[in-house]
Amino acid sequence: MSALSDTYTAQFHDCVIKPEHAAEVRAEAARILASRARYEAVAAHFTGMPWWVVGILHSMECGLSFHQHLHNGDPLSARTVQVPKGRPVAGTPPFTWEESARDALLCDGLDQITDWSPGHALVAFENYNGSGYRRRGVPSPYLWSFTDQYRCGKYTADGRYNPLAISRQCGCAALMKHIF
């Protein structure tokens, strides 16, 4: 994973937010910053996890809605039905956003990460979303959308890849560039 994190570190430092998306990135970063206290409260349960990890995942998975599971955007009124299915395993629905977020971070092993430098963070984000793009040799829109590192190609549903689809969501690297 070190070679990959080194590659992602270099890409992160070299990437540029596309001018046509700059306003969208600024707006999404501002929305994340507005809820920083909630992200800090969740991150405080995990040694060394920066608040922005929780905020960026919240943007990517839930569009910053506090009514959805951080695991995958399913409603908090029940356990998740999409992958990962049946989360959180403990407790009774409806879940609070915070308890579900803590479960999501534990479920994906993000509590075990000690190095949140850009390259390692991007690897963690990619693993959280899935490594299907890496296996295809395609830059992940989850990471690189709205930067010069991404052009097209997107999973439009679980297991369905469309090489011509274009992500309309701000990627993790663009958000990191603006939040740091």
N, C-alpha and C positions, 0 to 999 in steps of 0.2 A: 504494500500500500504506500510505501514511502516514495517510490518512483512516480506513482500516480499523484500523490499530494505535491510532489515537486513540480510535476507538469502543470497541475492546476494552480499552483502558486504563481508560476511564470505567466500562465494565461490570465490569471486574475490581475496581475500587475500590468499586463500589456493591454487588457481589454478596455474598450471605450464604449460608453453608453451611446447608442445611436441617437443623433440629434432629434429625430422625429419622435423619440420616446422619452426624451429627457424630462418633460413636464409630468408624464405619467409616473416615472420613477420617483421624482421629487414628491409628488402627491402621495404615493403609496408609502414612501419612507416617513413622511409627516404623519400619516395615519398610524404607522407602527410606533413612532415616537410618542404619540398622544396616549398610547396604552402601555408605556414603558413600565409603570409601577406594577401592573398586573403580570407582565412578563418577568420582571425581577422577582416577584413573589413566587412564581413557579420555579424559576431557575435557582432560587435560593435552596431548594430541596436537593440540589445536585452540586457536589463540590466542583467548583471551577467553571461551571457552565455560564457563559455570558447571557444576559437577558435577550440580546438581539437574536440568538439562536431560536428562542421560543417565538419571538416576534416574526421572524422571517418564515418559519414553518407555519405560523398562524396565517400569514398572508397567502402562502402557497397552497395550503390545504383547505382553508375555510374562507378565503377572501376577507379575512379579519372579522368574521362573524363570531360573536361569543355565544352563539346558539348551536354550534356544530362541534363535533369531535375533532381534535387535532390529528387524530389518526388518519382521517380520510374525508372529513367534511360531512359525514352523516349527522343527522340531528341528535342532540343530546337527550331527547325524550326516550330513547331506547339504546340498547347495545348496538354497536356497529353492525351493519349488514354487508358492507363492502370489505375488501381486504384492508386491514386484518379484521376478520369477522368475529363478532361476539365480545368485543372489548367495551369497556373494562370488564374483566371477569368478576371482580369483587364489587360489592355495592348494589344498590337498587336504583334503576332509572326513575325519574330523570336525574342525570348527572350534572354536577356543576362543571363549568368549563375548566376550572382549575384542577379538579380531581381527574377529569378525563385527560387533560394535558399532561399531568404527571404520569398517568398510566401510559400514554403514547410514547413519552420519552424513555420510560423504562422498557416498554415492549420492544422498542427498536435498539436498545442498548446504548442510547446516547448518554446515559448516566456513567458509562465506563470510559468515555472519551476525556482525556486530560489536556490534549493539545487542540486549541480552537483557533490556531493561526489560519489564514485564508485557505491554504491548500487543504489542510485537514478538515476544515469546516465544509468546504465544497465536496470533499469525498463523503463526509457524513451526510450531507444533504442529499447527495446522489443515492447513497445507499438507502436512505429513508424513503425515497421515491421509487427506487428500483434501478438496476444497472442495465436495463435493456438497451439503452442508447449506446452505452459503452461497448456492449457486445456487438452492436451493429457498426461501430466505428463512427458514430454520428454524435456531434456535440449535443448534450442534453439541453432542451429548452428549459427544463426545470432549473438548471444552473445558469445558462447563458442567454436566454431570451432577453431581448432589448439591448444586447451588446453586439459588437462586431464579430463575436465568436460564433454566432448562430444565424443561420439563414432559414432553413426549413427542415421538416421532418418532425413528426409528432405521433405519439400514441394517442389515438382518439378515444380509446376505451381499453380496458385491461386486455392485453394481448393483441390489440389491433393497431398496427403501425401503418401510417400513411406518409410516404416520403415527401409528399407535396404539401401536407398540412403545415400551417404556420401558427405557432403559439401566439396568443393574444394576451398572455400573462407575463408580467415582469418576472424575470428570473432571479435566483438567489444572488448571483454575482453582482448584478446591477444594483440590487438593494444593499448589499454589503458595501459596494463602492460609495453609495450615498450616505449610509448610516455611519460608517467609520470616520 
